[in-house]
Amino acid sequence: MEEQGKRRGGGAKTSRSETVTVRLNPQLRYLAEVEARKQRRTLSSFIEWAIERATQDVNPMLWDVDKTDRFVNMALRAPELLTYEEQKLWKMVREVWLLYKTPRDFSG
């Protein structure tokens, strides 16, 4: 009987990587495989390397280990990339921040 929760399949499983399914046209997949061979990488390693190179200019500005900080970084540095739902959330965050920033007189 197979143990529940046991991983199937081969390949290295690293805790730092996430699995993403993508569609590539046959030509692009072939060319990526050729380039991966030239660099002595697996296809997934090559794709990860290519994405890292393509995003190296925005990575330091937007990435943070904390999801909330990533959201704030995106809102402050690239607001045009926010989804509609993120725009609504950011608007609420700003309004609440302004509410608490404004001095109030509670002497009544």
N, C-alpha and C positions, 0 to 999 in steps of 0.2 A: 504494500500500500504506500502511495506517495505521501510524503510529509506535507502538510498544509503550509503555504507561505514560501515554499522552496522555489528558487529561481530556476527558470528554464533557459536554455540557449547558451551559446558560448560568448566569448568576448569578455573583456575586462569591464567590470562594473565599478565605476568610481562614484563616490558620494558627491563630488563637485559638479558632475554633469547631469543634465536632464535630457530626456529623449524627446525629439521633435520629429514629426513625420512631415516630409516635404515631397512635392512632385517636381521632377525634373524632366524636361524633354529628352529624348534619347541622345541627341547630339551633345547637350550640356552634360549629361551624366557621363558619357564616354570621355569627353574632354576633361572632366573633373577626375575621373579614374586614371587617365593618362598622367595628369599633373601630379596626382597623389603618388603614383608609381615613381615618377621622377624624383619626388621628394622623400621617397621611402616611407610613406604614411599610409594609414588606412583611409578609405574614402571619408569616413566620419571625422577623422582627425584633420584631414585636409579642409573639409567644409568648416570645421570649427576654427582652424587657423585663418581661413579666408574671411570669415565673419569678424574675427578679432582685428584683422588688418583693416577691414572696411569701416569699423566702428571706433578705431583708436583715437580719433579726434574728439568724439563726444563722450567717450567712456569716462574720463576723469570728471567731467562736469555733471553727468547724470547718475552714475552708478553709486549706490550705497548699499551696505549689507541690510539696512533697515528699510522695509517696504514703504513706510510713511515718509522717510527722508528721501527716497527715490521719487515719490510723488511730488514732494515740495521742490526738489531739484528740477524736475520736469516743468512744473508750473512756473518757476522763476526763470529758468534758462531757455526753455523751448515751449512756451505756452501754445504756440500754433500746432503742436503735436498732440495736445490733449484731446481725448474723445469728448463727445457731448456730455456724457455722464461725469467724466473727470472735471469738465468745465463747471458743471453745476456744483460739484463737491468743493472745488477751489473757491467758487464765489461764496459759498456758505462759510468756509474757513476764514476767508478775508473779512466777511461781515461780522463774524463772532469775534475775531481778533480786534476789529475796530471797536466793537461794543465794550470789550474789556479794557481796551487802551484808553477810552474816553473817561476822564475824571467825573465822578458823580458826587452829588451832595445828598447824603442820607440823613441830614439833621432834622428834617421834617417839619 
